[in-house]
Amino acid sequence: MDLETVKKLDTKDPLAKKREEFFIPKDKIYLDGNSLGPLTLVAKHRAIEVVEKQWGHELIASWNLHNWIDMPINVGEKIAPLIGAKEGQTICCDSVSINLFKLLACALGINSERESILSTRENFPTDLYIAEGLQRLLGDGRCHLDLVEKYELEARLKTKPAVLLLTHTDFRTGELFEIERLTKQAHANGTLVIWDLSHSVGVFPLELDKWEVDFAVGCSYKFLNGGPGSPAFLYVADQHIRNCENPISGWMGHKSPFTFEQKYKAHQGMAKFLSGTPPILSMAMLDAALESFKDIDIKALRIKSIQLTELFLSILQENGALDQLRLCSPSSANSRGSQLAFSHKNGFGICQALAAKEVIADFRSPNLLRFGFSPLHLRFADIWQSCTAVKEVLEEGMYLLPDFNKHLKVT
Ligand SMILES: Cc1ncc(COP(=O)(O)O)c(C=O)c1O
């Protein structure tokens, strides 16, 4: 396939104009939106407005004047349509790790006759670390993390765990878990489910209400483009809200924080899941970035995401790069999210050599080269160019150079 043929796909792309809403450095091909989404122009302008006008000039009055205080609820409601949640079940706050701690404790509180948290060994480490931490805190008899392989989940559910804790899109391989089917199976065993949607939200059509998911969490700095460290979200199905007790019962989750009562009385709605003061600057960036999703159908994003990954694979196949890289993602597009992972013993060096050619991917230890495909800003021509760069890096053997193999704290 030649570049001219690929460029024609861009002329027919209904999402092509969305790219204009982003600041993408000239000549860079950004295949890492699954790790840190790029800056939107709306967020760039909002940053100046919030810092200079609101914080700078209007100071503390902004909590009321610009409704900073309700930002966690309002931003949560902007995320709600992206996860298939009706009003009143989504809130933006804290990190995924902290939110998982809260929700695991809530789920164990609801299913109080049981103690087991079932998850997979390959789950994202923070999800498992948080469950381990809760186990240490509550004791093994009250909370016990049970880890299995993916194929063992169904059988293990028959042991009736309290909670099933899974990540919808595997962070390494991009493999999708069957969220609807597993949720049903969990419920058939009286098990509550918590889904981590970090690598799915913003690129995959999610229907949490329809699938009767109990709880969910997700990152906002990946495909939602909220900016480095932007706060996460959490979802709690309507019927559970009243039964949940937030274990980090800070003043922002109180029913009336500014009465400064001595005793904690939880808010009745989603605000009960708040703990401390919201990070307004960061949340304002996310609020602005979410504007890009207002006028689009997530199904259209999914269609383009599949087209991008399929094109990437077919060009790599054609140009011979796949002779040296082993695909670790599912080969069927329907079984993977918006990313592709390849193993190579010099995966780290290849990632650095690609960056020197302005193609940004990332590396996951011990040997995975990971490419993320954000349909909002990627062009099909970018795919062609990045595949050419991959082929050149492999052919030239540049990845062996010491400069491309220096240890980095963040990969
Ligand atoms: C699946 C998944 N969950 C959680 C996190 C981290 O969440 P946080 O840093 O917000 O606690 C990540 C980060 O990449 C992730 O990929």
The ligand as a Tripos MOL2 file, in Angstrom:
@<TRIPOS>MOLECULE
LIG
   16    16     1     0     0
SMALL
NO_CHARGES

@<TRIPOS>ATOM
      1 C1         -5.8440   -0.0620   33.9240 C.3       1 LIG1
      2 C2         -5.2690    1.0490   34.7570 C.ar      1 LIG1
      3 N1         -5.7650    1.2950   35.9710 N.ar      1 LIG1
      4 C3         -5.2670    2.2690   36.7550 C.ar      1 LIG1
      5 C4         -4.2180    3.0560   36.3250 C.ar      1 LIG1
      6 C5         -3.6000    4.0980   37.2300 C.3       1 LIG1
      7 O1         -4.5270    4.8080   37.8870 O.3       1 LIG1
      8 P1         -4.1670    6.0290   38.8570 P.3       1 LIG1
      9 O2         -2.7610    6.4460   38.6030 O.co2     1 LIG1
     10 O3         -5.1790    7.0770   38.4950 O.co2     1 LIG1
     11 O4         -4.3650    5.5540   40.2420 O.co2     1 LIG1
     12 C6         -3.6780    2.8470   35.0520 C.ar      1 LIG1
     13 C7         -2.5590    3.6900   34.5910 C.2       1 LIG1
     14 O5         -2.0270    3.5670   33.5380 O.2       1 LIG1
     15 C8         -4.2090    1.8150   34.2630 C.ar      1 LIG1
     16 O6         -3.6930    1.5630   33.0600 O.3       1 LIG1
@<TRIPOS>BOND
     1     1     2 1
     2     2     3 ar
     3     2    15 ar
     4     3     4 ar
     5     4     5 ar
     6     5     6 1
     7     5    12 ar
     8     6     7 1
     9     7     8 1
    10     8     9 2
    11     8    10 1
    12     8    11 1
    13    12    13 1
    14    12    15 ar
    15    13    14 2
    16    15    16 1
@<TRIPOS>SUBSTRUCTURE
     1 LIG1         1 GROUP 0 **** ****
